[in-house]
Amino acid sequence: MICNGIKDAEFIRLAMLSRKLGFNTVIVLESPREVETVIAVARELDMEPMLGVRVKLTHRISGNWAESSGDRSTFGMNTDQLVAVIDRLRAEGMLHCLMLQHSHLGSQVPDVNDIRKAVSEACRYFTELTGEGAPLSHLDLGGGMGVDYTGEKKANENSINYTLEEYCTNIVEMVGYAMDEAGVAHPVLTTESGRAVSATSSMLLFNVLEATLYDAPTAPAAEPGDHHTLSDLIAVGGYVTPKRLQECWNDATFYRDELRALFRRGQIDLRQMARAERVYLNLMARIRTLAGDSDEDSDVAAALAAEADIYSCNFSLFQSLPDVWAIDQIHPIAPLQMLDRMPERRAILSDITCDSDGKVDRFILGDGVSPSLPVHALPEDRPYYLGVFFVGAYQETLGDLHNLFGDTNVATIRLRGDGGFDLLHEQEGDTIEEVLTYVEYDPADCVAAFRKLVDEAISNGRLTAGERRGLMRAYRDSIEGYTYYE
C-alpha cells in the first residue's frame, strides 16, 4: 500500500503499525517537514518504516491538468529539498528504509511523448538517488494514462494519441535503457492510472422526463388586423426552398426579433405574439429539414444547432458529472433505445436541479464535437433512456451535495460470453432524510416540526383528522424517498 499526500502523526503511526499485520505499507514523504514527523513516530514505536519519496519533475505536460505537473505542482519535493531529506535520513541512520521513488507524471496526459520525457527525467532522479546510497527498488510513476473520450486518437484535452499497449511499452523501454546505462538494477514499476483503469467500467443511465421543443408542425395563417411585421413573418413560409435557406433564416430571425420588441413596447398583444412564436418555430422546422438534406447550407445548419430542443433529464450534473461542469470534460452520450431508427431531433440536456449551469451542451459525434445531441422524439408509451459513458473514478467520487441531490441507485453487473449479464450487486441511492443528515438536519426533528404545523391546522379547523393522516403520510413518504424523480 502506497500512502501519498500530507500525513499527520496519527496516520503515520497506523501505517507503521500495519506492518505487524503483514501489510507492506509505504509512507511516501511529501516534504522535509513530514520527514521529521516520521522520524519522531519511528523513535516512539521503535520501528523502521518503509519509505518512499515524492520528487517533483520539471517537465510540464499538456492538457487540462498541466498545472499538476512541473516544478510548480502541488505535491512533492524539488531537488534541493530532496538532497536535504537524503542527508537527514542518512544522519538518522534511516536511509536504508527508502525503497520507493514516486514521480507523478500528471493526469489525462494527451501526448505520449510527454510521458516519455517525464519518465526519462524520473529515471535520472532514480539513478542519482541510488548513487546516494538509497536502496530504491520501486519506481512509482503515478497517474497520467488518459482515456480517449472522443475517439479522435489525437493529443488534445479530450483524447489521447496512444494506446494502453503503447503506454506500457514506452515506459518499460525508457526505464530499461536508463537503468542499463547507469548500471542500476531494474525497479518494480508501479502506476496509479485510476482514470484509465476504471473510467470505462461505469456509466450513468437516466430517463428523459420531458422535452421543450423548438419547432412547430403547423403555422397559423394571417388574420385581419395583424401587425404588418407579423404578416411579413408569415409570408416567409412562401419561399422556404433549398436555394433560399439563408435568406429565410435571416428574414425569420429579423421579423421575430422585431415582433418581440413590439410586444415589449405594447404595440402588439399577447395573442399576436403567441402566433408569431408559433410561425417562427414552424419556419425553423422547415428550414432544419431542408438544411439537413443539403450540403450547401452548412452555416444555416450550424445556426440551427443553437435552436436545439431541451430534454429535461432525471440526473444532477453536479452530483454525477462534476467534471462536465467544472472543466468542460466531454463524455460520450448516446440514446439506449430505438437504435434501429435514425434520430430525428437534436437536443441539449438539462438536469433536474434548478441551477442554470445544470446542462450539457457539448457532445461527441462521429464528425467531431457538436453543440447538440441527435435524439429521438420522446415515445408516449415508455420511458426514453440516455447513457453517459466513461464516468468511473472521478465522477463517482467528486460529486457533492449541490442542490441536495444524493448518490444515485447503483447496479453492478458482469457481462457473460453468451451476451447476457449477471447482476452482482444492487445498492439504493440516498434518501432525502439521509441527505438532510449530511447537512446537519435531524429528520426526526423535521417530522416533529411538520407534525406541529399539521396539529395547529387541525386546531384552527383548516384540516380534518383524515386529511391530517394523509398529509403526515405524504411527508414521511417524501422524506424517506429517493432524491431524484420517481
TAGIJO-V852961 format. One record per helix or strand of 3 or more residues. SS is the DSSP state (h for helix, s for strand). FROM is the first residue (numbers start at 1). TO is the last residue. If there is no record, write none. Layout:
SS|FROM|TO  SS|FROM|TO
//
This chain:
h|9|21  s|26|29  h|32|45  s|50|55  h|66|68  h|79|91  h|95|97  s|98|102  h|112|131  s|138|140  h|164|182  s|188|190  h|194|201  s|203|212  h|228|239  h|242|264  h|270|292  h|298|305  s|309|313  h|317|320  h|322|327  s|333|335  s|345|350  s|363|365  s|368|370  s|373|375  s|385|389  h|394|398  h|402|404  s|410|415  s|421|427  h|432|438  h|443|459  h|465|479
//
